[in-house]
Amino acid sequence: MESYRIGAPRPVRARRRRRCAVATNRRKFPRIHSLNFVAEEGRMFRTLDVSPEGMLLEMGAPPPLGSRLDLQVAFGEEIVRLPGMVVRHELLPSGRVGVGVRFEALDARARGAIAAHVEARKDAKR
C-alpha cells in the first residue's frame, strides 16, 4: 500500500481501456476540440475540449476528484464564469494531466456563451 503526505497531490495513473465488441458513447452532447485560456484562483491552464455539459482541462497538478472549481474561461473576447466539479483524471501523452470538469449551476449568460462557442466551432469544421 502506498502512502501520501496529507495535502500532497496523488500521482495520476493512466487508466487501462476496456475492450468491448461495441463501444458506447454515453455523452449527451458532442465535445468540440477547443483551446481556451482558463483561470482559477490565480492558476492558469487551458481547455482541450468543451461541450455544453463540461470540459477537459490540461493541468500539471490536478485537483482531487470531487473538487469544486470556479473557472473563468475566455471564449474569444468574452470571459465567462463557469462553476464545475472535477469528475475524472486522465494521463495525457504530454505527461500532463487531463482533468474532466462537469459544469454546475450555470447562469443563462454562461450557457449562451458555451452554446455560441460550440456552434461556432462546429460551423468552422464544416
C-alpha positions as CSV (number, residue, x, y, z in Angstrom):
1,M,0.0,0.0,0.0
2,E,1.4,3.4,-1.0
3,S,1.4,6.3,1.4
4,Y,1.0,10.0,0.7
5,R,1.5,13.2,2.6
6,I,-1.7,14.8,3.6
7,G,-2.4,17.6,1.2
8,A,0.1,16.4,-1.4
9,P,-1.3,15.6,-4.8
10,R,-1.6,11.9,-5.6
11,P,0.1,10.7,-8.7
12,V,-2.3,10.1,-11.6
13,R,-2.2,6.7,-13.1
14,A,-3.2,6.0,-16.7
15,R,-6.4,4.1,-17.0
16,R,-6.5,0.9,-18.9
17,R,-9.1,1.0,-21.7
18,R,-11.6,-1.8,-21.6
19,R,-12.1,-3.6,-24.8
20,C,-15.6,-4.5,-25.8
21,A,-17.3,-5.5,-29.0
22,V,-19.4,-2.3,-29.2
23,A,-18.1,1.0,-27.9
24,T,-20.9,3.1,-26.5
25,N,-20.6,6.9,-26.0
26,R,-22.8,7.9,-23.0
27,R,-22.3,11.6,-23.7
28,K,-25.5,13.6,-24.4
29,F,-23.6,16.4,-26.2
30,P,-20.7,16.4,-28.7
31,R,-17.3,17.6,-27.5
32,I,-15.6,20.3,-29.6
33,H,-11.8,20.5,-29.7
34,S,-11.1,24.0,-28.4
35,L,-8.1,25.7,-26.9
36,N,-9.1,28.5,-24.5
37,F,-7.4,30.1,-21.5
38,V,-8.8,29.3,-18.1
39,A,-8.1,30.9,-14.7
40,E,-9.0,29.6,-11.3
41,E,-7.7,31.0,-8.0
42,G,-4.5,32.5,-9.5
43,R,-3.7,29.5,-11.7
44,M,-3.8,29.5,-15.5
45,F,-4.3,26.5,-17.7
46,R,-6.1,25.7,-21.0
47,T,-9.1,23.7,-22.3
48,L,-8.6,20.8,-24.6
49,D,-12.3,20.3,-25.4
50,V,-15.6,21.9,-24.5
51,S,-19.2,20.7,-24.5
52,P,-22.5,22.2,-23.1
53,E,-22.1,20.0,-20.0
54,G,-18.4,20.1,-19.3
55,M,-14.8,20.5,-20.5
56,L,-11.4,18.8,-20.4
57,L,-8.6,20.9,-18.9
58,E,-4.9,20.3,-19.3
59,M,-3.1,20.8,-15.9
60,G,0.3,19.9,-14.3
61,A,-1.1,19.2,-10.8
62,P,-4.8,18.3,-10.9
63,P,-7.2,19.0,-8.0
64,P,-8.6,15.9,-6.3
65,L,-11.7,14.2,-7.8
66,G,-14.9,15.8,-6.4
67,S,-13.2,19.2,-6.0
68,R,-15.4,22.2,-6.9
69,L,-13.8,24.8,-9.2
70,D,-14.8,28.3,-10.0
71,L,-13.4,28.8,-13.5
72,Q,-13.0,32.0,-15.6
73,V,-12.9,30.9,-19.3
74,A,-12.1,33.2,-22.2
75,F,-14.3,32.5,-25.3
76,G,-12.9,35.0,-27.8
77,E,-13.2,38.4,-26.2
78,E,-15.8,37.3,-23.6
79,I,-14.7,36.0,-20.2
80,V,-17.3,33.7,-18.6
81,R,-17.6,32.3,-15.0
82,L,-18.1,28.5,-15.1
83,P,-18.5,26.7,-11.8
84,G,-17.9,23.0,-12.0
85,M,-16.7,19.8,-10.3
86,V,-13.7,17.6,-11.1
87,V,-15.1,14.2,-12.3
88,R,-12.1,12.5,-13.9
89,H,-8.4,12.5,-14.4
90,E,-6.5,11.1,-17.4
91,L,-2.8,11.0,-18.2
92,L,-2.1,12.8,-21.4
93,P,0.7,11.9,-23.9
94,S,2.5,15.1,-22.9
95,G,2.9,13.8,-19.3
96,R,0.4,16.4,-18.0
97,V,-3.0,15.5,-16.7
98,G,-6.4,15.9,-18.4
99,V,-9.0,17.0,-15.8
100,G,-12.6,16.4,-16.7
101,V,-14.9,19.1,-15.3
102,R,-18.7,18.8,-15.2
103,F,-20.5,22.2,-15.2
104,E,-22.8,23.0,-12.2
105,A,-25.4,25.7,-11.9
106,L,-24.6,27.7,-15.0
107,D,-26.4,31.0,-15.4
108,A,-28.1,31.9,-18.7
109,R,-25.1,34.1,-19.9
110,A,-22.7,31.2,-19.4
111,R,-25.0,28.7,-21.1
112,G,-25.4,31.1,-24.0
113,A,-21.6,31.7,-24.3
114,I,-20.9,28.0,-24.3
115,A,-23.6,27.2,-26.9
116,A,-22.4,30.0,-29.2
117,H,-18.8,28.8,-28.9
118,V,-19.7,25.2,-29.6
119,E,-21.8,26.2,-32.6
120,A,-19.1,28.4,-34.0
121,R,-16.5,25.6,-33.7
122,K,-18.9,23.1,-35.3
123,D,-19.5,25.5,-38.2
124,A,-15.8,26.1,-38.6
125,K,-15.2,22.3,-39.0
126,R,-17.6,22.1,-41.9
